[in-house]
């Protein structure tokens, strides 16, 4: 398989999918790249610190989303009187 050209997003996607737990062979297939190229890019990103940069962005994004979800839930509770009934 001939590897596609690298784009600015290639490294980001490979790191993000690895951080999210995707199988590296599946990532290579989805990106239409050889497993060796994806592995080499991932290893390079881990060595030069780019991988950690992506991880920090993902953690921040997850934190912001979780905060927004909690705030939305709190607003809904307030709007509906705050009572939650649970069946036992």
PDB file with one MODEL, atoms N, CA, C and O in Angstrom:
MODEL        1
ATOM      1  N   UNK A   1       0.844  -1.175   0.000  1.00  0.00           N
ATOM      2  CA  UNK A   1       0.000   0.000   0.000  1.00  0.00           C
ATOM      3  C   UNK A   1       0.893   1.243   0.000  1.00  0.00           C
ATOM      4  O   UNK A   1       1.834   1.342   0.788  1.00  0.00           O
ATOM      5  N   UNK A   2       0.590   2.178  -0.883  1.00  0.00           N
ATOM      6  CA  UNK A   2       1.354   3.428  -0.946  1.00  0.00           C
ATOM      7  C   UNK A   2       0.781   4.396   0.093  1.00  0.00           C
ATOM      8  O   UNK A   2      -0.428   4.621   0.157  1.00  0.00           O
ATOM      9  N   UNK A   3       1.672   4.957   0.895  1.00  0.00           N
ATOM     10  CA  UNK A   3       1.225   5.885   1.934  1.00  0.00           C
ATOM     11  C   UNK A   3       0.773   7.202   1.333  1.00  0.00           C
ATOM     12  O   UNK A   3       1.338   7.692   0.356  1.00  0.00           O
ATOM     13  N   UNK A   4      -0.267   7.764   1.947  1.00  0.00           N
ATOM     14  CA  UNK A   4      -0.740   9.083   1.529  1.00  0.00           C
ATOM     15  C   UNK A   4       0.230  10.138   2.045  1.00  0.00           C
ATOM     16  O   UNK A   4       1.023   9.886   2.952  1.00  0.00           O
ATOM     17  N   UNK A   5       0.148  11.323   1.449  1.00  0.00           N
ATOM     18  CA  UNK A   5       0.989  12.422   1.914  1.00  0.00           C
ATOM     19  C   UNK A   5       0.575  12.827   3.321  1.00  0.00           C
ATOM     20  O   UNK A   5      -0.583  12.687   3.713  1.00  0.00           O
ATOM     21  N   UNK A   6       1.545  13.329   4.065  1.00  0.00           N
ATOM     22  CA  UNK A   6       1.245  13.822   5.408  1.00  0.00           C
ATOM     23  C   UNK A   6       0.519  15.154   5.303  1.00  0.00           C
ATOM     24  O   UNK A   6       0.832  15.973   4.438  1.00  0.00           O
ATOM     25  N   UNK A   7      -0.431  15.365   6.167  1.00  0.00           N
ATOM     26  CA  UNK A   7      -1.113  16.653   6.265  1.00  0.00           C
ATOM     27  C   UNK A   7      -0.855  17.193   7.663  1.00  0.00           C
ATOM     28  O   UNK A   7      -0.388  16.450   8.526  1.00  0.00           O
ATOM     29  N   UNK A   8      -1.144  18.464   7.908  1.00  0.00           N
ATOM     30  CA  UNK A   8      -0.939  18.997   9.258  1.00  0.00           C
ATOM     31  C   UNK A   8      -1.724  18.231  10.329  1.00  0.00           C
ATOM     32  O   UNK A   8      -1.313  18.192  11.489  1.00  0.00           O
ATOM     33  N   UNK A   9      -2.844  17.627   9.948  1.00  0.00           N
ATOM     34  CA  UNK A   9      -3.672  16.923  10.930  1.00  0.00           C
ATOM     35  C   UNK A   9      -3.236  15.485  11.183  1.00  0.00           C
ATOM     36  O   UNK A   9      -3.693  14.864  12.143  1.00  0.00           O
ATOM     37  N   UNK A  10      -2.359  14.945  10.340  1.00  0.00           N
ATOM     38  CA  UNK A  10      -1.990  13.534  10.441  1.00  0.00           C
ATOM     39  C   UNK A  10      -1.455  13.183  11.823  1.00  0.00           C
ATOM     40  O   UNK A  10      -1.929  12.238  12.453  1.00  0.00           O
ATOM     41  N   UNK A  11      -0.465  13.946  12.295  1.00  0.00           N
ATOM     42  CA  UNK A  11       0.135  13.654  13.599  1.00  0.00           C
ATOM     43  C   UNK A  11      -0.912  13.773  14.710  1.00  0.00           C
ATOM     44  O   UNK A  11      -0.967  12.944  15.618  1.00  0.00           O
ATOM     45  N   UNK A  12      -1.734  14.812  14.622  1.00  0.00           N
ATOM     46  CA  UNK A  12      -2.751  15.035  15.652  1.00  0.00           C
ATOM     47  C   UNK A  12      -3.700  13.841  15.730  1.00  0.00           C
ATOM     48  O   UNK A  12      -3.984  13.338  16.818  1.00  0.00           O
ATOM     49  N   UNK A  13      -4.185  13.392  14.582  1.00  0.00           N
ATOM     50  CA  UNK A  13      -5.147  12.286  14.543  1.00  0.00           C
ATOM     51  C   UNK A  13      -4.523  11.007  15.082  1.00  0.00           C
ATOM     52  O   UNK A  13      -5.143  10.300  15.877  1.00  0.00           O
ATOM     53  N   UNK A  14      -3.300  10.705  14.656  1.00  0.00           N
ATOM     54  CA  UNK A  14      -2.638   9.485  15.120  1.00  0.00           C
ATOM     55  C   UNK A  14      -2.462   9.520  16.632  1.00  0.00           C
ATOM     56  O   UNK A  14      -2.738   8.529  17.308  1.00  0.00           O
ATOM     57  N   UNK A  15      -2.007  10.646  17.171  1.00  0.00           N
ATOM     58  CA  UNK A  15      -1.835  10.765  18.624  1.00  0.00           C
ATOM     59  C   UNK A  15      -3.172  10.675  19.343  1.00  0.00           C
ATOM     60  O   UNK A  15      -3.297   9.958  20.336  1.00  0.00           O
ATOM     61  N   UNK A  16      -4.176  11.400  18.844  1.00  0.00           N
ATOM     62  CA  UNK A  16      -5.485  11.424  19.490  1.00  0.00           C
ATOM     63  C   UNK A  16      -6.086  10.026  19.547  1.00  0.00           C
ATOM     64  O   UNK A  16      -6.580   9.600  20.591  1.00  0.00           O
ATOM     65  N   UNK A  17      -6.043   9.312  18.426  1.00  0.00           N
ATOM     66  CA  UNK A  17      -6.630   7.977  18.404  1.00  0.00           C
ATOM     67  C   UNK A  17      -5.875   7.028  19.316  1.00  0.00           C
ATOM     68  O   UNK A  17      -6.484   6.149  19.926  1.00  0.00           O
ATOM     69  N   UNK A  18      -4.545   7.186  19.423  1.00  0.00           N
ATOM     70  CA  UNK A  18      -3.778   6.340  20.333  1.00  0.00           C
ATOM     71  C   UNK A  18      -4.156   6.645  21.780  1.00  0.00           C
ATOM     72  O   UNK A  18      -4.344   5.730  22.582  1.00  0.00           O
ATOM     73  N   UNK A  19      -4.266   7.920  22.109  1.00  0.00           N
ATOM     74  CA  UNK A  19      -4.645   8.328  23.464  1.00  0.00           C
ATOM     75  C   UNK A  19      -6.040   7.810  23.811  1.00  0.00           C
ATOM     76  O   UNK A  19      -6.299   7.423  24.950  1.00  0.00           O
ATOM     77  N   UNK A  20      -6.929   7.806  22.828  1.00  0.00           N
ATOM     78  CA  UNK A  20      -8.295   7.316  23.035  1.00  0.00           C
ATOM     79  C   UNK A  20      -8.382   5.788  23.035  1.00  0.00           C
ATOM     80  O   UNK A  20      -9.458   5.228  23.249  1.00  0.00           O
ATOM     81  N   UNK A  21      -7.247   5.109  22.795  1.00  0.00           N
ATOM     82  CA  UNK A  21      -7.214   3.657  22.905  1.00  0.00           C
ATOM     83  C   UNK A  21      -7.488   2.889  21.626  1.00  0.00           C
ATOM     84  O   UNK A  21      -7.743   1.686  21.666  1.00  0.00           O
ATOM     85  N   UNK A  22      -7.436   3.582  20.480  1.00  0.00           N
ATOM     86  CA  UNK A  22      -7.654   2.875  19.214  1.00  0.00           C
ATOM     87  C   UNK A  22      -6.464   1.978  18.898  1.00  0.00           C
ATOM     88  O   UNK A  22      -5.324   2.302  19.233  1.00  0.00           O
ATOM     89  N   UNK A  23      -6.735   0.857  18.257  1.00  0.00           N
ATOM     90  CA  UNK A  23      -5.686  -0.054  17.823  1.00  0.00           C
ATOM     91  C   UNK A  23      -4.877   0.607  16.710  1.00  0.00           C
ATOM     92  O   UNK A  23      -5.445   1.171  15.775  1.00  0.00           O
ATOM     93  N   UNK A  24      -3.559   0.537  16.812  1.00  0.00           N
ATOM     94  CA  UNK A  24      -2.705   1.242  15.849  1.00  0.00           C
ATOM     95  C   UNK A  24      -2.852   0.688  14.432  1.00  0.00           C
ATOM     96  O   UNK A  24      -2.737   1.434  13.461  1.00  0.00           O
ATOM     97  N   UNK A  25      -3.105  -0.614  14.310  1.00  0.00           N
ATOM     98  CA  UNK A  25      -3.300  -1.206  12.976  1.00  0.00           C
ATOM     99  C   UNK A  25      -4.599  -0.700  12.355  1.00  0.00           C
ATOM    100  O   UNK A  25      -4.674  -0.466  11.149  1.00  0.00           O
ATOM    101  N   UNK A  26      -5.622  -0.534  13.197  1.00  0.00           N
ATOM    102  CA  UNK A  26      -6.899  -0.001  12.713  1.00  0.00           C
ATOM    103  C   UNK A  26      -6.735   1.457  12.278  1.00  0.00           C
ATOM    104  O   UNK A  26      -7.287   1.880  11.262  1.00  0.00           O
ATOM    105  N   UNK A  27      -5.972   2.213  13.058  1.00  0.00           N
ATOM    106  CA  UNK A  27      -5.694   3.601  12.703  1.00  0.00           C
ATOM    107  C   UNK A  27      -5.009   3.670  11.343  1.00  0.00           C
ATOM    108  O   UNK A  27      -5.384   4.478  10.492  1.00  0.00           O
ATOM    109  N   UNK A  28      -4.007   2.824  11.142  1.00  0.00           N
ATOM    110  CA  UNK A  28      -3.281   2.807   9.865  1.00  0.00           C
ATOM    111  C   UNK A  28      -4.223   2.484   8.711  1.00  0.00           C
ATOM    112  O   UNK A  28      -4.164   3.122   7.660  1.00  0.00           O
ATOM    113  N   UNK A  29      -5.082   1.502   8.903  1.00  0.00           N
ATOM    114  CA  UNK A  29      -6.016   1.116   7.838  1.00  0.00           C
ATOM    115  C   UNK A  29      -6.995   2.246   7.525  1.00  0.00           C
ATOM    116  O   UNK A  29      -7.245   2.546   6.358  1.00  0.00           O
ATOM    117  N   UNK A  30      -7.547   2.871   8.561  1.00  0.00           N
ATOM    118  CA  UNK A  30      -8.503   3.958   8.357  1.00  0.00           C
ATOM    119  C   UNK A  30      -7.859   5.160   7.667  1.00  0.00           C
ATOM    120  O   UNK A  30      -8.502   5.854   6.879  1.00  0.00           O
ATOM    121  N   UNK A  31      -6.598   5.394   7.970  1.00  0.00           N
ATOM    122  CA  UNK A  31      -5.900   6.537   7.383  1.00  0.00           C
ATOM    123  C   UNK A  31      -5.240   6.176   6.050  1.00  0.00           C
ATOM    124  O   UNK A  31      -4.588   7.011   5.422  1.00  0.00           O
ATOM    125  N   UNK A  32      -5.417   4.929   5.630  1.00  0.00           N
ATOM    126  CA  UNK A  32      -4.812   4.450   4.377  1.00  0.00           C
ATOM    127  C   UNK A  32      -3.300   4.687   4.365  1.00  0.00           C
ATOM    128  O   UNK A  32      -2.740   5.243   3.420  1.00  0.00           O
ATOM    129  N   UNK A  33      -2.669   4.246   5.446  1.00  0.00           N
ATOM    130  CA  UNK A  33      -1.221   4.354   5.603  1.00  0.00           C
ATOM    131  C   UNK A  33      -0.679   3.006   6.061  1.00  0.00           C
ATOM    132  O   UNK A  33      -1.417   2.164   6.573  1.00  0.00           O
ATOM    133  N   UNK A  34       0.608   2.819   5.871  1.00  0.00           N
ATOM    134  CA  UNK A  34       1.208   1.568   6.333  1.00  0.00           C
ATOM    135  C   UNK A  34       1.328   1.607   7.857  1.00  0.00           C
ATOM    136  O   UNK A  34       1.445   2.672   8.463  1.00  0.00           O
ATOM    137  N   UNK A  35       1.296   0.431   8.449  1.00  0.00           N
ATOM    138  CA  UNK A  35       1.446   0.332   9.900  1.00  0.00           C
ATOM    139  C   UNK A  35       2.792   0.923  10.322  1.00  0.00           C
ATOM    140  O   UNK A  35       2.886   1.586  11.355  1.00  0.00           O
ATOM    141  N   UNK A  36       3.823   0.685   9.527  1.00  0.00           N
ATOM    142  CA  UNK A  36       5.149   1.209   9.858  1.00  0.00           C
ATOM    143  C   UNK A  36       5.137   2.735   9.892  1.00  0.00           C
ATOM    144  O   UNK A  36       5.710   3.334  10.802  1.00  0.00           O
ATOM    145  N   UNK A  37       4.494   3.369   8.916  1.00  0.00           N
ATOM    146  CA  UNK A  37       4.473   4.834   8.900  1.00  0.00           C
ATOM    147  C   UNK A  37       3.742   5.372  10.129  1.00  0.00           C
ATOM    148  O   UNK A  37       4.210   6.316  10.766  1.00  0.00           O
ATOM    149  N   UNK A  38       2.604   4.779  10.461  1.00  0.00           N
ATOM    150  CA  UNK A  38       1.842   5.252  11.616  1.00  0.00           C
ATOM    151  C   UNK A  38       2.633   5.034  12.902  1.00  0.00           C
ATOM    152  O   UNK A  38       2.668   5.910  13.766  1.00  0.00           O
ATOM    153  N   UNK A  39       3.265   3.875  13.030  1.00  0.00           N
ATOM    154  CA  UNK A  39       4.080   3.591  14.216  1.00  0.00           C
ATOM    155  C   UNK A  39       5.250   4.565  14.311  1.00  0.00           C
ATOM    156  O   UNK A  39       5.552   5.069  15.392  1.00  0.00           O
ATOM    157  N   UNK A  40       5.908   4.832  13.183  1.00  0.00           N
ATOM    158  CA  UNK A  40       7.032   5.778  13.176  1.00  0.00           C
ATOM    159  C   UNK A  40       6.582   7.178  13.582  1.00  0.00           C
ATOM    160  O   UNK A  40       7.256   7.847  14.365  1.00  0.00           O
ATOM    161  N   UNK A  41       5.447   7.618  13.050  1.00  0.00           N
ATOM    162  CA  UNK A  41       4.922   8.946  13.396  1.00  0.00           C
ATOM    163  C   UNK A  41       4.585   9.006  14.881  1.00  0.00           C
ATOM    164  O   UNK A  41       4.912   9.982  15.557  1.00  0.00           O
ATOM    165  N   UNK A  42       3.932   7.965  15.385  1.00  0.00           N
ATOM    166  CA  UNK A  42       3.553   7.929  16.798  1.00  0.00           C
ATOM    167  C   UNK A  42       4.791   7.974  17.688  1.00  0.00           C
ATOM    168  O   UNK A  42       4.829   8.731  18.659  1.00  0.00           O
ATOM    169  N   UNK A  43       5.795   7.176  17.368  1.00  0.00           N
ATOM    170  CA  UNK A  43       7.027   7.165  18.163  1.00  0.00           C
ATOM    171  C   UNK A  43       7.736   8.514  18.113  1.00  0.00           C
ATOM    172  O   UNK A  43       8.252   8.982  19.128  1.00  0.00           O
ATOM    173  N   UNK A  44       7.763   9.139  16.936  1.00  0.00           N
ATOM    174  CA  UNK A  44       8.383  10.455  16.803  1.00  0.00           C
ATOM    175  C   UNK A  44       7.646  11.477  17.671  1.00  0.00           C
ATOM    176  O   UNK A  44       8.273  12.303  18.334  1.00  0.00           O
ATOM    177  N   UNK A  45       6.312  11.415  17.663  1.00  0.00           N
ATOM    178  CA  UNK A  45       5.505  12.347  18.458  1.00  0.00           C
ATOM    179  C   UNK A  45       5.751  12.156  19.948  1.00  0.00           C
ATOM    180  O   UNK A  45       5.768  13.127  20.705  1.00  0.00           O
ATOM    181  N   UNK A  46       5.941  10.917  20.371  1.00  0.00           N
ATOM    182  CA  UNK A  46       6.212  10.650  21.784  1.00  0.00           C
ATOM    183  C   UNK A  46       7.595  11.165  22.174  1.00  0.00           C
ATOM    184  O   UNK A  46       7.792  11.644  23.291  1.00  0.00           O
ATOM    185  N   UNK A  47       8.549  11.067  21.253  1.00  0.00           N
ATOM    186  CA  UNK A  47       9.915  11.514  21.540  1.00  0.00           C
ATOM    187  C   UNK A  47      10.035  13.032  21.573  1.00  0.00           C
ATOM    188  O   UNK A  47      10.756  13.576  22.410  1.00  0.00           O
ATOM    189  N   UNK A  48       9.338  13.722  20.673  1.00  0.00           N
ATOM    190  CA  UNK A  48       9.518  15.182  20.592  1.00  0.00           C
ATOM    191  C   UNK A  48       8.528  15.984  21.442  1.00  0.00           C
ATOM    192  O   UNK A  48       8.535  17.214  21.398  1.00  0.00           O
ATOM    193  N   UNK A  49       7.681  15.304  22.212  1.00  0.00           N
ATOM    194  CA  UNK A  49       6.769  15.992  23.120  1.00  0.00           C
ATOM    195  C   UNK A  49       5.418  16.352  22.525  1.00  0.00           C
ATOM    196  O   UNK A  49       4.541  16.842  23.237  1.00  0.00           O
ATOM    197  N   UNK A  50       5.237  16.117  21.237  1.00  0.00           N
ATOM    198  CA  UNK A  50       3.964  16.465  20.592  1.00  0.00           C
ATOM    199  C   UNK A  50       2.819  15.633  21.160  1.00  0.00           C
ATOM    200  O   UNK A  50       1.709  16.136  21.328  1.00  0.00           O
ATOM    201  N   UNK A  51       3.085  14.367  21.454  1.00  0.00           N
ATOM    202  CA  UNK A  51       2.075  13.458  22.003  1.00  0.00           C
ATOM    203  C   UNK A  51       1.513  14.017  23.314  1.00  0.00           C
ATOM    204  O   UNK A  51       0.301  14.001  23.531  1.00  0.00           O
ATOM    205  N   UNK A  52       2.399  14.511  24.183  1.00  0.00           N
ATOM    206  CA  UNK A  52       1.952  15.082  25.458  1.00  0.00           C
ATOM    207  C   UNK A  52       1.127  16.347  25.249  1.00  0.00           C
ATOM    208  O   UNK A  52       0.189  16.613  26.000  1.00  0.00           O
ATOM    209  N   UNK A  53       1.479  17.128  24.226  1.00  0.00           N
ATOM    210  CA  UNK A  53       0.705  18.331  23.898  1.00  0.00           C
ATOM    211  C   UNK A  53      -0.722  17.944  23.511  1.00  0.00           C
ATOM    212  O   UNK A  53      -1.684  18.564  23.965  1.00  0.00           O
ATOM    213  N   UNK A  54      -0.854  16.919  22.675  1.00  0.00           N
ATOM    214  CA  UNK A  54      -2.178  16.452  22.259  1.00  0.00           C
ATOM    215  C   UNK A  54      -2.943  15.927  23.467  1.00  0.00           C
ATOM    216  O   UNK A  54      -4.130  16.210  23.626  1.00  0.00           O
ATOM    217  N   UNK A  55      -2.260  15.157  24.324  1.00  0.00           N
ATOM    218  CA  UNK A  55      -2.905  14.617  25.528  1.00  0.00           C
ATOM    219  C   UNK A  55      -3.451  15.744  26.404  1.00  0.00           C
ATOM    220  O   UNK A  55      -4.572  15.649  26.903  1.00  0.00           O
ATOM    221  N   UNK A  56      -2.676  16.803  26.593  1.00  0.00           N
ATOM    222  CA  UNK A  56      -3.140  17.937  27.416  1.00  0.00           C
ATOM    223  C   UNK A  56      -4.377  18.588  26.806  1.00  0.00           C
ATOM    224  O   UNK A  56      -5.313  18.937  27.525  1.00  0.00           O
ATOM    225  N   UNK A  57      -4.386  18.750  25.491  1.00  0.00           N
ATOM    226  CA  UNK A  57      -5.554  19.337  24.818  1.00  0.00           C
ATOM    227  C   UNK A  57      -6.784  18.446  24.996  1.00  0.00           C
ATOM    228  O   UNK A  57      -7.879  18.945  25.256  1.00  0.00           O
ATOM    229  N   UNK A  58      -6.609  17.151  24.859  1.00  0.00           N
ATOM    230  CA  UNK A  58      -7.731  16.225  25.015  1.00  0.00           C
ATOM    231  C   UNK A  58      -8.246  16.251  26.450  1.00  0.00           C
ATOM    232  O   UNK A  58      -9.456  16.282  26.671  1.00  0.00           O
ATOM    233  N   UNK A  59      -7.339  16.239  27.426  1.00  0.00           N
ATOM    234  CA  UNK A  59      -7.755  16.287  28.830  1.00  0.00           C
ATOM    235  C   UNK A  59      -8.505  17.580  29.131  1.00  0.00           C
ATOM    236  O   UNK A  59      -9.504  17.562  29.851  1.00  0.00           O
ATOM    237  N   UNK A  60      -8.032  18.709  28.583  1.00  0.00           N
ATOM    238  CA  UNK A  60      -8.715  19.987  28.779  1.00  0.00           C
ATOM    239  C   UNK A  60     -10.106  19.944  28.153  1.00  0.00           C
ATOM    240  O   UNK A  60     -11.085  20.369  28.766  1.00  0.00           O
ATOM    241  N   UNK A  61     -10.185  19.426  26.923  1.00  0.00           N
ATOM    242  CA  UNK A  61     -11.464  19.318  26.223  1.00  0.00           C
ATOM    243  C   UNK A  61     -12.441  18.453  27.024  1.00  0.00           C
ATOM    244  O   UNK A  61     -13.606  18.818  27.182  1.00  0.00           O
ATOM    245  N   UNK A  62     -11.973  17.315  27.526  1.00  0.00           N
ATOM    246  CA  UNK A  62     -12.823  16.432  28.325  1.00  0.00           C
ATOM    247  C   UNK A  62     -13.295  17.126  29.597  1.00  0.00           C
ATOM    248  O   UNK A  62     -14.446  16.979  30.006  1.00  0.00           O
ATOM    249  N   UNK A  63     -12.394  17.882  30.216  1.00  0.00           N
ATOM    250  CA  UNK A  63     -12.728  18.591  31.452  1.00  0.00           C
ATOM    251  C   UNK A  63     -13.787  19.659  31.188  1.00  0.00           C
ATOM    252  O   UNK A  63     -14.742  19.791  31.953  1.00  0.00           O
ATOM    253  N   UNK A  64     -13.623  20.413  30.118  1.00  0.00           N
ATOM    254  CA  UNK A  64     -14.584  21.463  29.764  1.00  0.00           C
ATOM    255  C   UNK A  64     -15.946  20.841  29.461  1.00  0.00           C
ATOM    256  O   UNK A  64     -16.975  21.357  29.896  1.00  0.00           O
ATOM    257  N   UNK A  65     -15.954  19.740  28.720  1.00  0.00           N
ATOM    258  CA  UNK A  65     -17.218  19.068  28.397  1.00  0.00           C
ATOM    259  C   UNK A  65     -17.896  18.532  29.645  1.00  0.00           C
ATOM    260  O   UNK A  65     -19.114  18.639  29.784  1.00  0.00           O
ATOM    261  N   UNK A  66     -17.120  17.955  30.555  1.00  0.00           N
ATOM    262  CA  UNK A  66     -17.687  17.426  31.793  1.00  0.00           C
ATOM    263  C   UNK A  66     -18.269  18.562  32.632  1.00  0.00           C
ATOM    264  O   UNK A  66     -19.348  18.425  33.207  1.00  0.00           O
ATOM    265  N   UNK A  67     -17.550  19.682  32.699  1.00  0.00           N
ATOM    266  CA  UNK A  67     -18.031  20.837  33.461  1.00  0.00           C
ATOM    267  C   UNK A  67     -19.341  21.346  32.872  1.00  0.00           C
ATOM    268  O   UNK A  67     -20.279  21.643  33.612  1.00  0.00           O
ATOM    269  N   UNK A  68     -19.411  21.449  31.548  1.00  0.00           N
ATOM    270  CA  UNK A  68     -20.634  21.929  30.895  1.00  0.00           C
ATOM    271  C   UNK A  68     -21.798  20.974  31.146  1.00  0.00           C
ATOM    272  O   UNK A  68     -22.928  21.415  31.356  1.00  0.00           O
ATOM    273  N   UNK A  69     -21.531  19.680  31.125  1.00  0.00           N
ATOM    274  CA  UNK A  69     -22.586  18.695  31.375  1.00  0.00           C
ATOM    275  C   UNK A  69     -23.106  18.809  32.805  1.00  0.00           C
ATOM    276  O   UNK A  69     -24.313  18.742  33.039  1.00  0.00           O
ATOM    277  N   UNK A  70     -22.198  18.980  33.755  1.00  0.00           N
ATOM    278  CA  UNK A  70     -22.599  19.112  35.164  1.00  0.00           C
ATOM    279  C   UNK A  70     -23.397  20.398  35.367  1.00  0.00           C
ATOM    280  O   UNK A  70     -24.408  20.397  36.070  1.00  0.00           O
ATOM    281  N   UNK A  71     -22.947  21.492  34.756  1.00  0.00           N
ATOM    282  CA  UNK A  71     -23.669  22.763  34.883  1.00  0.00           C
ATOM    283  C   UNK A  71     -25.055  22.666  34.253  1.00  0.00           C
ATOM    284  O   UNK A  71     -26.021  23.209  34.790  1.00  0.00           O
ATOM    285  N   UNK A  72     -25.158  21.982  33.123  1.00  0.00           N
ATOM    286  CA  UNK A  72     -26.459  21.782  32.475  1.00  0.00           C
ATOM    287  C   UNK A  72     -27.389  20.954  33.334  1.00  0.00           C
ATOM    288  O   UNK A  72     -28.580  21.250  33.432  1.00  0.00           O
ATOM    289  N   UNK A  73     -26.851  19.917  33.957  1.00  0.00           N
ATOM    290  CA  UNK A  73     -27.646  19.066  34.838  1.00  0.00           C
ATOM    291  C   UNK A  73     -28.109  19.859  36.061  1.00  0.00           C
ATOM    292  O   UNK A  73     -29.258  19.740  36.486  1.00  0.00           O
ATOM    293  N   UNK A  74     -27.207  20.670  36.623  1.00  0.00           N
ATOM    294  CA  UNK A  74     -27.565  21.487  37.788  1.00  0.00           C
ATOM    295  C   UNK A  74     -28.655  22.491  37.428  1.00  0.00           C
ATOM    296  O   UNK A  74     -29.571  22.719  38.219  1.00  0.00           O
ATOM    297  N   UNK A  75     -28.567  23.091  36.246  1.00  0.00           N
ATOM    298  CA  UNK A  75     -29.587  24.047  35.804  1.00  0.00           C
ATOM    299  C   UNK A  75     -30.931  23.349  35.621  1.00  0.00           C
ATOM    300  O   UNK A  75     -31.971  23.910  35.966  1.00  0.00           O
ATOM    301  N   UNK A  76     -30.919  22.136  35.085  1.00  0.00           N
ATOM    302  CA  UNK A  76     -32.163  21.381  34.902  1.00  0.00           C
ATOM    303  C   UNK A  76     -32.779  21.033  36.248  1.00  0.00           C
ATOM    304  O   UNK A  76     -33.996  21.118  36.414  1.00  0.00           O
ATOM    305  N   UNK A  77     -31.953  20.644  37.209  1.00  0.00           N
ATOM    306  CA  UNK A  77     -32.464  20.334  38.549  1.00  0.00           C
ATOM    307  C   UNK A  77     -33.115  21.565  39.167  1.00  0.00           C
ATOM    308  O   UNK A  77     -34.189  21.477  39.761  1.00  0.00           O
ATOM    309  N   UNK A  78     -32.457  22.711  39.024  1.00  0.00           N
ATOM    310  CA  UNK A  78     -32.985  23.950  39.586  1.00  0.00           C
ATOM    311  C   UNK A  78     -34.305  24.312  38.909  1.00  0.00           C
ATOM    312  O   UNK A  78     -35.259  24.720  39.571  1.00  0.00           O
ATOM    313  N   UNK A  79     -34.352  24.162  37.591  1.00  0.00           N
ATOM    314  CA  UNK A  79     -35.549  24.507  36.828  1.00  0.00           C
ATOM    315  C   UNK A  79     -36.739  23.636  37.217  1.00  0.00           C
ATOM    316  O   UNK A  79     -37.873  24.112  37.252  1.00  0.00           O
ATOM    317  N   UNK A  80     -36.487  22.380  37.504  1.00  0.00           N
ATOM    318  CA  UNK A  80     -37.575  21.456  37.814  1.00  0.00           C
ATOM    319  C   UNK A  80     -37.730  21.211  39.309  1.00  0.00           C
ATOM    320  O   UNK A  80     -38.282  20.189  39.715  1.00  0.00           O
ATOM    321  N   UNK A  81     -37.255  22.127  40.119  1.00  0.00           N
ATOM    322  CA  UNK A  81     -37.496  22.060  41.548  1.00  0.00           C
ATOM    323  C   UNK A  81     -36.476  21.267  42.336  1.00  0.00           C
ATOM    324  O   UNK A  81     -36.573  21.193  43.561  1.00  0.00           O
ATOM    325  N   UNK A  82     -35.517  20.683  41.681  1.00  0.00           N
ATOM    326  CA  UNK A  82     -34.441  20.002  42.389  1.00  0.00           C
ATOM    327  C   UNK A  82     -34.774  18.637  42.930  1.00  0.00           C
ATOM    328  O   UNK A  82     -33.909  17.972  43.499  1.00  0.00           O
ATOM    329  N   UNK A  83     -36.005  18.202  42.767  1.00  0.00           N
ATOM    330  CA  UNK A  83     -36.350  16.889  43.307  1.00  0.00           C
ATOM    331  C   UNK A  83     -36.135  15.781  42.300  1.00  0.00           C
ATOM    332  O   UNK A  83     -36.589  15.861  41.158  1.00  0.00           O
ATOM    333  N   UNK A  84     -35.447  14.761  42.728  1.00  0.00           N
ATOM    334  CA  UNK A  84     -35.265  13.584  41.886  1.00  0.00           C
ATOM    335  C   UNK A  84     -35.838  12.398  42.638  1.00  0.00           C
ATOM    336  O   UNK A  84     -35.461  12.118  43.776  1.00  0.00           O
ATOM    337  N   UNK A  85     -36.745  11.718  41.986  1.00  0.00           N
ATOM    338  CA  UNK A  85     -37.323  10.541  42.614  1.00  0.00           C
ATOM    339  C   UNK A  85     -36.700   9.301  42.007  1.00  0.00           C
ATOM    340  O   UNK A  85     -36.605   9.168  40.787  1.00  0.00           O
ATOM    341  N   UNK A  86     -36.282   8.406  42.863  1.00  0.00           N
ATOM    342  CA  UNK A  86     -35.670   7.164  42.404  1.00  0.00           C
ATOM    343  C   UNK A  86     -36.520   5.995  42.863  1.00  0.00           C
ATOM    344  O   UNK A  86     -37.027   5.977  43.985  1.00  0.00           O
ATOM    345  N   UNK A  87     -36.664   5.032  41.991  1.00  0.00           N
ATOM    346  CA  UNK A  87     -37.361   3.811  42.384  1.00  0.00           C
ATOM    347  C   UNK A  87     -36.370   2.879  43.034  1.00  0.00           C
ATOM    348  O   UNK A  87     -35.206   2.814  42.640  1.00  0.00           O
ATOM    349  N   UNK A  88     -36.837   2.159  44.033  1.00  0.00           N
ATOM    350  CA  UNK A  88     -35.960   1.188  44.691  1.00  0.00           C
ATOM    351  C   UNK A  88     -36.350  -0.190  44.300  1.00  0.00           C
ATOM    352  O   UNK A  88     -35.732  -1.157  44.747  1.00  0.00           O
TER     353      UNK A  88
ENDMDL
END
